[in-house]
Amino acid sequence: MAVITVLLLSAVIATVSCRPDGPPTAACMSLTPGHSGSSGTNPPFEVTISPATYGPGDTIMVTFAGTGGAMFRGIIVQARSKSAGSTTPVGTFSGTSTGTKTIMCTTDDSTWGHSDRTDKTTATATWTAPMSNEGDLAFYASVVQEYSSGGSSVFYTGLMSEDLVYDGPTDAPMTTDNSGSVRASLLITMVTLFTIAIIGRFL
């Protein structure tokens, strides 16, 4: 199985507010800060993956670490589709290191975050790809580097790894949104039944 190492240097918090027990579910979609403080523009952090490909069920080792000794307190990390506007986490996390845990966002274990406020220089977790073709993905993250209830927190948002490209079998099912087609089919069926009922009254 392909093994992808994601190096994520302390860098961003989502509505996490660096809560002592981890990010709240309110942070699942936005991955943006939910507390006062300043957002850094040049984080001393990076998100890297190696290799940059995956297939159905592949296991990826994810490493979140600071560069130059940088430390972090709160994190939230998700794998998401590269499609514009996508906010749904893909795959599952497991085997999280001390100070971090998996979180339920949409589905169980779909998100990785902190479990305490202690300073950390590195953290690891295993990410497992779904059995379907999800197209190109990337790991998105937010991190709190420094936290203060007085409003002097320092956080970073918008961290993103390089593209994680699907290279599995071409016949794997691909996730699509068929809700529009389903609604159209139902409407056509209802109209057809209504028409038959009306015609039947005049026969």
C-alpha positions as CSV (number, residue, x, y, z in Angstrom):
1,M,0.0,0.0,0.0
2,A,1.2,3.5,-0.8
3,V,2.5,5.3,2.3
4,I,2.2,9.0,2.3
5,T,4.1,11.1,4.9
6,V,2.5,14.4,5.6
7,L,4.8,16.9,7.4
8,L,2.6,19.5,9.0
9,L,4.4,22.1,11.1
10,S,2.5,23.7,13.8
11,A,0.3,26.0,12.0
12,V,-3.3,26.6,12.4
13,I,-6.5,26.2,14.5
14,A,-10.0,26.0,13.4
15,T,-12.9,26.9,15.5
16,V,-10.8,24.8,17.8
17,S,-10.1,27.7,20.2
18,C,-7.3,25.4,21.5
19,R,-9.8,23.7,23.7
20,P,-8.1,21.4,26.2
21,D,-10.0,18.4,25.0
22,G,-9.6,19.0,21.2
23,P,-11.4,20.8,18.4
24,P,-15.2,21.1,18.6
25,T,-17.4,19.7,15.8
26,A,-18.2,23.3,15.0
27,A,-14.8,23.5,13.3
28,C,-15.4,20.6,11.0
29,M,-16.5,22.5,8.0
30,S,-14.8,25.9,8.1
31,L,-11.4,25.0,9.6
32,T,-11.1,28.6,10.8
33,P,-10.4,30.1,14.2
34,G,-13.2,30.6,16.6
35,H,-11.3,32.9,19.1
36,S,-9.6,36.2,19.2
37,G,-5.9,36.6,18.3
38,S,-3.7,37.2,15.3
39,S,-3.4,35.0,12.2
40,G,0.2,34.7,11.0
41,T,1.0,35.2,7.3
42,N,4.3,33.3,7.0
43,P,4.0,30.2,9.1
44,P,7.3,28.4,9.9
45,F,5.5,25.2,8.9
46,E,4.9,23.0,6.0
47,V,2.7,20.1,4.9
48,T,4.5,17.5,2.8
49,I,3.4,14.1,1.4
50,S,5.4,11.2,0.0
51,P,4.5,9.6,-2.2
52,A,1.8,11.8,-3.6
53,T,-0.5,9.1,-4.9
54,Y,-3.1,6.7,-3.4
55,G,-5.5,3.9,-4.3
56,P,-8.5,2.3,-2.6
57,G,-7.7,1.3,1.0
58,D,-4.2,2.6,0.9
59,T,-2.6,3.5,4.3
60,I,-0.9,6.9,4.6
61,M,1.4,7.9,7.5
62,V,0.7,11.5,8.4
63,T,3.3,13.5,10.3
64,F,2.6,17.0,11.7
65,A,5.8,18.7,12.8
66,G,7.2,22.2,13.3
67,T,10.4,23.4,11.5
68,G,13.2,25.0,13.3
69,G,11.9,23.8,16.7
70,A,8.5,25.5,16.3
71,M,5.8,24.1,18.5
72,F,2.0,24.0,18.4
73,R,-0.8,23.4,20.8
74,G,-4.0,22.9,18.8
75,I,-4.5,21.4,15.3
76,I,-7.3,20.1,13.1
77,V,-6.4,18.2,9.9
78,Q,-8.6,16.7,7.1
79,A,-8.1,15.1,3.7
80,R,-10.5,16.8,1.3
81,S,-11.2,16.7,-2.4
82,K,-9.4,19.4,-4.5
83,S,-12.7,20.3,-6.1
84,A,-13.6,23.9,-5.5
85,G,-15.6,24.5,-2.4
86,S,-15.3,21.0,-1.1
87,T,-15.7,20.8,2.7
88,T,-16.3,17.1,3.2
89,P,-13.5,15.1,4.8
90,V,-12.4,12.0,3.0
91,G,-10.9,8.8,4.5
92,T,-10.3,8.0,8.1
93,F,-7.5,8.5,10.7
94,S,-6.2,6.1,13.3
95,G,-3.1,5.3,15.4
96,T,-2.8,8.9,16.6
97,S,0.2,9.8,18.7
98,T,0.2,11.2,22.3
99,G,-1.6,14.6,22.5
100,T,-3.8,14.0,19.5
101,K,-7.0,12.0,18.6
102,T,-9.5,11.3,15.9
103,I,-12.7,13.3,15.6
104,M,-16.0,12.6,14.1
105,C,-16.8,15.1,11.3
106,T,-19.6,13.8,9.1
107,T,-18.3,10.2,9.7
108,D,-16.3,8.6,12.5
109,D,-12.5,9.3,12.6
110,S,-12.6,11.5,9.5
111,T,-10.7,14.3,11.2
112,W,-7.4,14.5,13.2
113,G,-6.9,17.0,16.0
114,H,-5.3,17.7,19.4
115,S,-6.5,16.2,22.6
116,D,-4.7,18.5,25.0
117,R,-3.0,22.0,25.1
118,T,0.5,20.8,25.7
119,D,3.3,22.1,23.4
120,K,4.1,19.7,20.7
121,T,6.9,19.6,18.1
122,T,5.6,16.6,16.2
123,A,2.6,14.4,15.9
124,T,1.7,11.4,13.8
125,A,-1.4,9.5,12.6
126,T,-2.3,6.9,10.0
127,W,-4.8,7.9,7.3
128,T,-6.7,5.2,5.3
129,A,-8.1,6.0,1.9
130,P,-11.7,5.0,1.1
131,M,-12.4,2.2,-1.3
132,S,-13.7,4.5,-3.9
133,N,-12.0,6.9,-6.4
134,E,-12.2,10.3,-4.7
135,G,-10.1,12.0,-7.4
136,D,-7.3,14.4,-6.4
137,L,-7.1,15.1,-2.7
138,A,-5.0,17.3,-0.3
139,F,-4.5,17.5,3.4
140,Y,-5.9,20.8,4.8
141,A,-5.1,22.0,8.3
142,S,-5.4,24.8,10.8
143,V,-3.2,25.2,13.9
144,V,-2.8,27.2,17.0
145,Q,0.8,28.0,17.7
146,E,0.3,30.0,20.9
147,Y,-2.9,30.3,22.9
148,S,-4.1,32.8,25.4
149,S,-7.5,33.3,26.8
150,G,-6.7,37.1,26.9
151,G,-6.8,37.4,23.1
152,S,-3.1,37.1,22.2
153,S,-3.3,33.7,20.5
154,V,-1.3,33.1,17.3
155,F,-2.7,30.8,14.7
156,Y,-2.4,29.9,11.1
157,T,-5.1,28.8,8.6
158,G,-5.1,27.4,5.1
159,L,-2.2,25.0,5.3
160,M,-2.4,22.5,2.5
161,S,-0.2,19.7,1.3
162,E,0.7,19.1,-2.3
163,D,-1.9,17.2,-4.4
164,L,-2.6,13.6,-3.4
165,V,-3.4,12.0,-6.8
166,Y,-5.5,8.9,-7.3
167,D,-3.6,6.1,-9.1
168,G,-5.8,3.1,-8.3
169,P,-7.8,0.9,-10.7
170,T,-9.8,2.8,-13.3
171,D,-12.9,0.6,-12.6
172,A,-13.1,1.7,-9.0
173,P,-16.4,3.5,-8.2
174,M,-16.1,7.2,-8.3
175,T,-18.0,9.4,-5.8
176,T,-20.5,11.6,-7.5
177,D,-23.4,13.7,-6.5
178,N,-26.5,12.1,-8.2
179,S,-29.1,14.0,-6.1
180,G,-30.1,16.1,-9.1
181,S,-30.6,13.1,-11.4
182,V,-32.6,11.3,-8.7
183,R,-34.9,14.3,-8.2
184,A,-35.4,14.6,-11.9
185,S,-36.3,10.9,-12.2
186,L,-38.8,11.1,-9.3
187,L,-40.4,14.2,-10.9
188,I,-40.8,12.4,-14.3
189,T,-42.3,9.4,-12.6
190,M,-44.8,11.5,-10.6
191,V,-45.8,13.4,-13.7
192,T,-46.3,10.2,-15.7
193,L,-48.4,8.6,-12.9
194,F,-50.5,11.8,-12.7
195,T,-51.1,11.9,-16.4
196,I,-52.1,8.2,-16.5
197,A,-54.6,8.9,-13.6
198,I,-56.2,11.8,-15.4
199,I,-56.5,10.0,-18.7
200,G,-58.0,7.0,-16.9
201,R,-60.9,9.2,-15.6
202,F,-61.9,10.0,-19.2
203,L,-61.7,6.5,-20.6
